[in-house]
Amino acid sequence: MKSIVYMLLFCTFTVVILGHPNDHGALIPYRAEKLPNGEWCIRPGYSCSERGQCCMPVDGDTYTYGCGRAWSEGSKVCFICNRESSMC
């Protein structure tokens, strides 16, 4: 029983420390499209180098997208967030 509790705590801390793609808007509907270079767009929560690589949200009036640094990560990641949110 003790080992199960330790395993659950380890998993919880791992998700908290490393983050999860859902933190970057992965649950918001987005368009998975092919880019001009033939590759697929990058989903929210995954590494990118510029905004043009990221998948666009389906509802462009409510949501915006981009490629930026997350506070918990050193690299840039794609994100989708609500335009009215101060966290965007």
Secondary structure, 3 states (H helix, E strand, C coil): CHHHHHHHHHHHHHHHHHCCHHHHCCCCCEECCECCCCCECECCCCECCCHHHECEECCCCCEEEEEEECCCCCCEEEEEEECCCCCC
